[in-house]
Amino acid sequence: MNTNTQRYEVVAPMPHFTHLFKGDILVPKFHSLCGFCWGKEDEEDVHKWVTFCPDYPHLFRLLKWWEGLEVDELPKYAKWECDKDIHFYKVGMWLLEPPQMPFDDGTLFLYNYDEDTEQFAYNYDGEIYPATEAEYNEYLTKLNS
């Protein structure tokens, strides 16, 4: 599962950075020469990494945590937040589809609430986040106590 939440997409070509192309996805990297930087996932040459993605939103777009991932890379557990209401779910299936409403972002997951009910789906912009099995189990323990 990919838990990276600080990936950037290159949205415009840049002079002097001929190795970066529109649509490239840059992931966080750390190296003693540059500290915290961004580069292509398979790139080992630290001189090609950049440190300024957040400073230039017209060149780099911060991706939502699920964007650009294959369905099998999405987490097996999800956290849904609405104000102070927080729920954890074991995901039965992820679906990524075009947004249907202005508040939708296209993130949709199905889960079994319990064995006696059918599957439900959530699709809310900014309210679904990756979770771990430990968080899910802790949530169930609190619900059952």
N, C-alpha and C positions, 0 to 999 in steps of 0.2 A: 504494500500500500504506500502510495506517495502522500506524505503529510506536509509537503512543502507549501507554505502559504505566502512566500515572497518571490514568486516568479514574475518576470516581466516579459512582455512581448515587444519586440522592436516594431514601431509603427511608422517610422520614416527612415530613409537612408541618411547616413551622416558622413560628411567629408572626413577624410583621414581614418575612417573606420571601415575600410573596404571589406572586412571579413564579416560584418554584421549586415544582414539583409532583412527587409521588411518581412514580418511573420516569424522570424527567429524567436525562440523562447529562451530566455536567460534564467539560470537558476543560481541561488546563493552559493558562493564558494568562499573558502578561507585560505589564505596563504600568508606566510610571515612577511613577504615583500609588500603586499598590498592590504593586508588586514581583511576586512569583509568586502567582498566584491561580487560581481555577477558575471557569468560566462555560460557558454553552451555546455550542456551536460557532459559531452564526450571530449571536451577541449582540455588539454593539459598545459598549454602554453599560457603561463600567467600574464605575459605581456599583452595578451588579447582580451583579458578580463577588464571590466569597467567598474568603477566605484560610484558612479553618479546617476544610476537609474532613477531614484526617487526625485532627483533635482530637476529632471527634464521630462515632465509628463507629456510633452508634445512629441518626444522621441521614443519614450518607453511607457507602456501601459501596464499598470499592476493588474495581474490576472486574478480573478476570483479563484478561490482555492480549488475548484473543480474544473476550471477551464483548461482545455488542452490535454486532459487526461483521458486515457482509454477507460471504458467501463470497468474492466478488471483491475484497474489501479485505484478505483474509488474505495473508500473505507467500508468495512463490514458493519460499522456502527455509526450512528448519527446522533447529533444533539440538536434539538429544536428549541429555540428561544423566542419568547414573545413577552416583552416587558420583563417581569420577574418570574414568569412561568417558564420552567425548563424541564424538558423531557428527553430521555435517551431511548433510542430504538435500535434493535437489531435489524439491519436492512435486508429485506428479502430480495429486492431488485432495484437497481438504479435505472432511471430513464432520463435522458437529456433530450428535450424537445424545444422547439421554438416557443418563446413566451406567448401565452394566450391573453393575459391581462396586463395592464400597465405596471402592476406591482410584482409580476412574475419575472424570474430570471432564467427560467428554463430548467431549473433543478427540480427533479421529482424523484421521490423514492417511495417504494412500497414496503410495508412491514406487516407482520402479524401482531396485532395488539395482544390477543390471546387466542387460544385454540378455538374459542366459541364464536369469534367474530370474523368477519371477512377482512380483506386487506384494505388499508387506507393509504392515502398519498398526501404529501405536503408539497407545496410549491410556493415559497415565499422568498422574496429577495432579501438576502442578508440574514436570514433567520436559521438556516441549516448549516451546521458545521460538522467537521469530522469528529468522531469520538473513538475511544478505545474500548476494548472489551472490559477492562478494569472499571472504567467509568460507568459503563452500562450495568455491570454487576453490583457496583456500589449503589447505584440508583435503585435497582431492584431490591436490595437489602433494606434501604431506607423506606421504600414503599411498603414492604412487608412487615416492618417493625411497628 
